[in-house]
Amino acid sequence: MMKIRTTKTALTAVVAVAVLTVSACGGGGGGAQQSGQGIAENITIAAVNDQTGPVAYAGVGASKGAELAIEQINDQGFLGDGVTMSLEQVDTAGEIDRAVSEMTKTMGNGEVSAVLGPTMAQQAAAVAPLVGQRKVPTVFTQSGAEGVVVNDYTFRATAPMESYYDIAAKWLSENGHKDVSVIYNATYPTFANLGKTVFPKEAAAAGVKIGQSLEVQSTTQDFTGQAQQIAQANPPAVVMMLIASQAVTFMKQLRQAGYQGQIVGTSVQGSGNAASAGAAADGLVYPVDFSAAMDGDTSKEFTKAFTDKFGESPDTYAAEGFDAIWWIARGIKASNDSSRDGVQKGLAQVAGEGFTGAMGDLTFDGNDMRVTGAMVEWRGGEESLVN
């Protein structure tokens, strides 16, 4: 079971950083165990991510996947007879200041050997430099923007969307959608980079021409104007790079404007986030790093184990949390050292070798995960693989 820690209102980021700076003067590293002492009988991993707030779905999913991984690791005696791994859960509630404060307190807890970090990119980027200062190995999930994997103690168990979004451009080309309109959230770092730079290059390489390219902000909630503009142009396909709630509204308004063509989204529309759009989302396709529809052996095994435990199909966030914890466990076993320094060395070693997890065959660019990815279609409330 996860240990839930209730926290008070977070300090401001300025105060949190000040506290961290003072404490960091005493040196980092250590943890419950000093380097070179082998594997401790009790290993604590902290999950510092959103359990409430606008992106709670990502943090909750990651923590569920982490819980399942820890259960398997303990049941298998993976780290040795009598060795028990446990998870301490901390909520960042969608706030950057709170994420900094909670990470500060967590890294100050000597019993914590490693951290499963914030899922929101802005939170992750704010705490990443502090992770390096305190030398606490931290594995982030989601957090696909730059400024997250920035030192030897920061790792990411989510392939950046840009690293596998090329399969969307190829799918469009192979299915005859050679002219597209693009709409993207220019405030959200991942989508800004994808919409402005990455996808235009991938589209050109695949022989796909971009006509309209429309920018919106994170505060945009009404897409009537953009929907009408796209519907009038009537391209064979529309590529949308919007956060979950925006995508639902946009798809509804786009269909209401009379557009009947193909809509292509992002992995954000996965995990059931497209369901609220109802019939407007039928036929939506998007690339993902994981789907419960994936048919690889390790993916199917994970899906069954997760469904048996939680009574629901796993989402991409759960798969990422699951693989993140197994990465940590493999790292501890590789280094034979559960101290913070041992975990860091082990994570780097495993990254150099790669492994197969819930998301399939996993490789790494330094400390950053890479996946093959898969294209899925959303129809009738379910995902299915598409060629």
Solvent accessible surface area in square Angstrom, and as a share of the most:
residue,aa,sasa,rsa
1,M,209,0.93
2,M,46,0.21
3,K,106,0.45
4,I,120,0.61
5,R,79,0.29
6,T,130,0.75
7,T,25,0.14
8,K,178,0.75
9,T,128,0.75
10,A,22,0.17
11,L,94,0.47
12,T,75,0.44
13,A,27,0.21
14,V,122,0.70
15,V,67,0.38
16,A,2,0.02
17,V,61,0.35
18,A,54,0.42
19,V,74,0.42
20,L,0,0.00
21,T,72,0.42
22,V,111,0.64
23,S,50,0.32
24,A,24,0.19
25,C,114,0.68
26,G,75,0.72
27,G,45,0.43
28,G,37,0.36
29,G,17,0.16
30,G,16,0.16
31,G,17,0.16
32,A,50,0.39
33,Q,19,0.09
34,Q,102,0.45
35,S,57,0.37
36,G,67,0.65
37,Q,119,0.53
38,G,16,0.16
39,I,44,0.22
40,A,27,0.21
41,E,123,0.55
42,N,110,0.56
43,I,2,0.01
44,T,18,0.11
45,I,0,0.00
46,A,0,0.00
47,A,0,0.00
48,V,0,0.00
49,N,0,0.00
50,D,0,0.00
51,Q,43,0.19
52,T,75,0.44
53,G,44,0.42
54,P,104,0.65
55,V,34,0.19
56,A,18,0.14
57,Y,76,0.29
58,A,6,0.04
59,G,0,0.00
60,V,49,0.28
61,G,5,0.05
62,A,0,0.00
63,S,1,0.01
64,K,55,0.23
65,G,0,0.00
66,A,0,0.00
67,E,28,0.12
68,L,4,0.02
69,A,0,0.00
70,I,12,0.06
71,E,68,0.31
72,Q,42,0.19
73,I,3,0.01
74,N,47,0.24
75,D,115,0.59
76,Q,115,0.51
77,G,31,0.30
78,F,45,0.19
79,L,13,0.07
80,G,30,0.29
81,D,146,0.76
82,G,65,0.62
83,V,21,0.12
84,T,62,0.36
85,M,2,0.01
86,S,32,0.21
87,L,4,0.02
88,E,23,0.10
89,Q,6,0.02
90,V,0,0.00
91,D,27,0.14
92,T,0,0.00
93,A,20,0.15
94,G,19,0.18
95,E,85,0.38
96,I,72,0.37
97,D,60,0.31
98,R,41,0.15
99,A,0,0.00
100,V,3,0.02
101,S,4,0.03
102,E,0,0.00
103,M,0,0.00
104,T,11,0.07
105,K,96,0.41
106,T,2,0.01
107,M,1,0.00
108,G,49,0.47
109,N,49,0.25
110,G,36,0.34
111,E,106,0.48
112,V,0,0.00
113,S,6,0.04
114,A,0,0.00
115,V,0,0.00
116,L,0,0.00
117,G,0,0.00
118,P,0,0.00
119,T,5,0.03
120,M,32,0.14
121,A,3,0.02
122,Q,68,0.30
123,Q,0,0.00
124,A,0,0.00
125,A,38,0.29
126,A,37,0.28
127,V,0,0.00
128,A,0,0.00
129,P,67,0.42
130,L,9,0.04
131,V,0,0.00
132,G,20,0.19
133,Q,90,0.40
134,R,26,0.09
135,K,94,0.40
136,V,0,0.00
137,P,0,0.00
138,T,0,0.00
139,V,0,0.00
140,F,0,0.00
141,T,1,0.01
142,Q,40,0.18
143,S,4,0.03
144,G,20,0.19
145,A,13,0.10
146,E,159,0.71
147,G,37,0.36
148,V,1,0.00
149,V,45,0.26
150,V,76,0.44
151,N,44,0.23
152,D,95,0.49
153,Y,26,0.10
154,T,0,0.00
155,F,0,0.00
156,R,14,0.05
157,A,0,0.00
158,T,10,0.06
159,A,1,0.01
160,P,9,0.06
161,M,21,0.09
162,E,73,0.33
163,S,43,0.28
164,Y,7,0.03
165,Y,0,0.00
166,D,42,0.22
167,I,37,0.19
168,A,0,0.00
169,A,1,0.01
170,K,105,0.45
171,W,25,0.09
172,L,0,0.00
173,S,24,0.15
174,E,135,0.61
175,N,69,0.36
176,G,51,0.49
177,H,36,0.16
178,K,90,0.38
179,D,66,0.34
180,V,1,0.01
181,S,3,0.02
182,V,2,0.01
183,I,0,0.00
184,Y,7,0.03
185,N,0,0.00
186,A,22,0.17
187,T,70,0.41
188,Y,57,0.22
189,P,51,0.32
190,T,18,0.11
191,F,0,0.00
192,A,16,0.13
193,N,50,0.26
194,L,1,0.00
195,G,4,0.04
196,K,115,0.49
197,T,60,0.35
198,V,23,0.13
199,F,0,0.00
200,P,44,0.28
201,K,141,0.60
202,E,29,0.13
203,A,1,0.00
204,A,75,0.58
205,A,94,0.73
206,A,23,0.18
207,G,49,0.47
208,V,7,0.04
209,K,140,0.59
210,I,46,0.23
211,G,59,0.57
212,Q,37,0.17
213,S,61,0.39
214,L,26,0.13
215,E,91,0.41
216,V,4,0.03
217,Q,86,0.38
218,S,40,0.26
219,T,118,0.69
220,T,29,0.17
221,Q,105,0.47
222,D,91,0.47
223,F,0,0.00
224,T,59,0.34
225,G,49,0.47
226,Q,42,0.19
227,A,1,0.01
228,Q,92,0.41
229,Q,83,0.37
230,I,0,0.00
231,A,19,0.15
232,Q,153,0.68
233,A,58,0.45
234,N,99,0.51
235,P,14,0.09
236,P,59,0.37
237,A,0,0.00
238,V,0,0.00
239,V,0,0.00
240,M,0,0.00
241,M,0,0.00
242,L,0,0.00
243,I,47,0.24
244,A,15,0.12
245,S,68,0.44
246,Q,0,0.00
247,A,1,0.01
248,V,20,0.11
249,T,38,0.22
250,F,0,0.00
251,M,0,0.00
252,K,80,0.34
253,Q,37,0.16
254,L,0,0.00
255,R,54,0.20
256,Q,145,0.65
257,A,38,0.29
258,G,48,0.46
259,Y,1,0.01
260,Q,144,0.64
261,G,23,0.22
262,Q,35,0.16
263,I,1,0.01
264,V,0,0.00
265,G,0,0.00
266,T,0,0.00
267,S,13,0.08
268,V,18,0.10
269,Q,2,0.01
270,G,1,0.01
271,S,38,0.24
272,G,32,0.31
273,N,30,0.16
274,A,0,0.00
275,A,55,0.42
276,S,81,0.52
277,A,4,0.03
278,G,40,0.39
279,A,87,0.68
280,A,15,0.12
281,A,0,0.00
282,D,51,0.27
283,G,11,0.10
284,L,2,0.01
285,V,3,0.02
286,Y,0,0.00
287,P,0,0.00
288,V,1,0.01
289,D,2,0.01
290,F,3,0.01
291,S,3,0.02
292,A,38,0.30
293,A,35,0.27
294,M,29,0.13
295,D,99,0.51
296,G,37,0.35
297,D,104,0.54
298,T,45,0.26
299,S,2,0.01
300,K,105,0.45
301,E,114,0.51
302,F,4,0.02
303,T,24,0.14
304,K,135,0.57
305,A,27,0.21
306,F,4,0.02
307,T,51,0.30
308,D,101,0.52
309,K,71,0.30
310,F,53,0.22
311,G,66,0.63
312,E,78,0.35
313,S,75,0.48
314,P,7,0.04
315,D,34,0.18
316,T,6,0.04
317,Y,7,0.03
318,A,1,0.00
319,A,0,0.00
320,E,1,0.00
321,G,0,0.00
322,F,16,0.07
323,D,0,0.00
324,A,0,0.00
325,I,0,0.00
326,W,20,0.07
327,W,0,0.00
328,I,0,0.00
329,A,0,0.00
330,R,70,0.25
331,G,0,0.00
332,I,0,0.00
333,K,108,0.46
334,A,43,0.33
335,S,34,0.22
336,N,95,0.49
337,D,12,0.06
338,S,1,0.01
339,S,1,0.01
340,R,6,0.02
341,D,39,0.20
342,G,1,0.01
343,V,0,0.00
344,Q,26,0.12
345,K,123,0.52
346,G,0,0.00
347,L,0,0.00
348,A,42,0.33
349,Q,86,0.38
350,V,8,0.05
351,A,8,0.06
352,G,71,0.69
353,E,123,0.55
354,G,20,0.19
355,F,23,0.09
356,T,59,0.34
357,G,8,0.08
358,A,1,0.01
359,M,7,0.03
360,G,17,0.16
361,D,103,0.53
362,L,3,0.02
363,T,83,0.48
364,F,32,0.13
365,D,89,0.46
366,G,57,0.55
367,N,27,0.14
368,D,13,0.07
369,M,0,0.00
370,R,64,0.23
371,V,18,0.10
372,T,112,0.65
373,G,16,0.16
374,A,20,0.15
375,M,15,0.06
376,V,0,0.00
377,E,38,0.17
378,W,17,0.06
379,R,134,0.49
380,G,66,0.63
381,G,45,0.43
382,E,125,0.56
383,E,40,0.18
384,S,55,0.36
385,L,72,0.36
386,V,38,0.22
387,N,171,0.88
